[in-house]
Amino acid sequence: LRTAAAIAAIWVLIAAVNFNQIRAVWHANIGAVQLAKVELDGFPNTGWAGDAIIPRLDEADASLRTALQFDPANRTANQRLGMISMYRRDFASAAGYLEVARAQAPRHRGIIKLLAYCYIWLGDMDRAQEFLAQVPEAVEELDVYVTWWQDQGRDDLSGNAALALDALNGVPQP
């Protein structure tokens, strides 16, 4: 009985000391699930949902921001807020969130890939190259993005994709 009481007291002490981190994890996980529900609605579908999901991201955004109130370095919240910012085409905010997430998980492939594309869309090719070397599928994807961004009416982002593609293919930059 004493052992059980001692163990329970230790758990209560640990929970009390880490209460903010526990709350942050809770809200970050709720936000991640909310985001996944929006992204996967209607799966399988015929393509990327794009702008259509932006109005439905607010609930996940709020949960993830609540997580950051309790732990500003929470990886899950920062990564997902970076993804939401990319959906909203707010690449500067996305880079900020994703850099915080990368500080927590420097080798996380998903974060690295998001940062590579984020810096491409921002036009920071030097920074993008740091991450693109770790994304073997980037050549094929950038080739598609050149046309896809043109179809979206974003010649600037299409041009950035073309520049990054040229750099990966060893074409000298202007």
C-alpha positions, 0 to 999 in steps of 0.5 A: 500500500505504501509503495502504491501511494509513493508511486501515485505521489510521484506521478502526481508530482511529475504531472504537476511539474509538467502540467503545461507540457501535458496540456500543450501535447493534448491540444496539439494532438487534438489540432493534428486530428482536426487538421487530418479530418479536414485533409482526409475528408472525401478520401480518396479523391482525385487531387489536392484539395487546395484552397477549398479546405482553407475555410475549414482549417480554423478549428485546428488552427485554434487548437494548435495555437492553444497548444503553443500558449502552454509550450511555444516549442511544441513540435506537433503544433508548430509543424501543423501550424506551418502546414496550415500557413502553407495552405493559406499561402502565408509562406513567411509564417510557415517558415517560422513555425517550421523552423521551430518544429525543426529545432525540436526534430532536426531530422524529421523528413516531413518538416525538412520537405515542408521547409524546402518547399516553403523556402522555394515559394519564398524565393530563398533558393540558397536556404531551400537548397539546404533542405532539397538535398534531403528530398530525393523526389524533389526533381519530379515534384518541382517539374509538376509544380512549374505547370501546377502553379501556372495553372493556379495563376501564380507565375511567380511561384512557377518561376521559383519552382523552375529555378529550384529545379534548374539548381537541382539539375545543375543548371547555373543560376543567373 
